Amino acid sequence: MSAVGEATRASWVRLVGRLDWWFLDGEKALYGVAAARIITGLGILLFVLANASTASYTWGGASDWSASLSRSSDWGFPFVVFAAAQAGGPAFWFGYVALGVSALALLVGWHGRIAAVVTLWLYASLTASNPIAVDQTDNAVRLFLFYFCFADLSRVWSLDARRRGRREARGHKAVGSRSRLIARVRAEAGWVPTLLHNAALVAVAGQLFVVYVIAGLSKVQGELWRDGTAIYYPLHVDRFAPWPALSGLLTANGVLVAFATWFAVAVQLFFPFLLLRRWTRVVGLLGVSAMHIGIGLFMGLPLFSLAMLAADMIFIRTVTFQRAAAFVAARVGVVRARLSSSRGGIGELPEGAPSDRTSPAIT
């Protein structure tokens, strides 16, 4: 009995140590979070631009057709930015343009966490002003953006990172009592943002697991999914077929339709388990990425696809992002050298290995 108790105690100690390492020993998946920030900002910015021509009819002064339903499902404070703006005029367009600007700031990583909070606030306010125009896309965007508000979004691949790098290169030191106080608080409570960042990653992962597994379980209950024909029908609905010729080409082959149908069910149902091993993780991530790209391209739901792809980025290893960055940097260096040579410049290739031009590994 004592041996069993000792084994149980040792297991708990290992578990606690593992949790302590994961949540408190440095911020995890910084490159994945940065990629998620870029994709999310891009998606919302494209959403603002694509709906600019009909924004007044959907949410602005010409949206009185939805006034009764909007009043019955009002979110209330603080999501009231566009409530009064429904009268139209400069107030609505000021808020709408502000949403686009905050999404751009999120995209480039300019004051990333503030940009995330402002973007979430404005986007939620906009979608809440007309419930008829809301679908599951908006739920996914709001959920994941809320979690990302607690993450360190701009540690890499951002204007914030560039600004910090320049400050460190100049040997900037905090001066003044207020700056010293802030530096001391950050030093003593540095574990708090680390905990929030890693907890946000766990929340995003948990949300994805719930979405994928429930979607897979729902699909296996449907006869069309079991017989391998479910993909065919939505691709021939006018509302979800922005490219009818392309949809017809995809569904012309019955074997391809059956494979896509069953693969979508399998990759969603077993997604959490596919992440347990490296090579199965590659299969799972490529599978869900292909699925979301297909949804965005063939069904005309780009914002939903981008929101899900952004959340999936947290599962990609840092070293994978660094290798991709090194590859891109090497190709860009070759192109710039060739352009310089064609213009009569020196035309020398950049010196150093590709890894020398990437950020250091983050654990």
Secondary structure, DSSP 8 states (H G I E B T S, - for coil): -HHHHHHHHHHHHHHHHHHHHHHHSS---HHHHHHHHHHHHHHHHHHHHHTGGGHHHHTSTT-GGGHHHHHHT---TTS-TTTGGGG-SHHHHHHHHHHHHHHHHHHHTSSHHHHHHHHHHHHHHHHHT-GGG--HHHHHHHHHHHHHTTS-TTSSSSHHHHHHHHHHHTT----SHHHHHHHHHHHHTTHHHHHHHHHHHHHHHHHHHHHHHHHHHHHHTSHHHHTT-TTTTGGGSGGG-S-HHHHHHHHT-HHHHHHHHHHHHHHHHTHHHHTTSHHHHHHHHHHHHHHHHHHHHHSS-HHHHHHHHHHHGGGS-HHHHHHHHHHHHHHHHHHHHHHHHHTTS------S-GGGGS-----
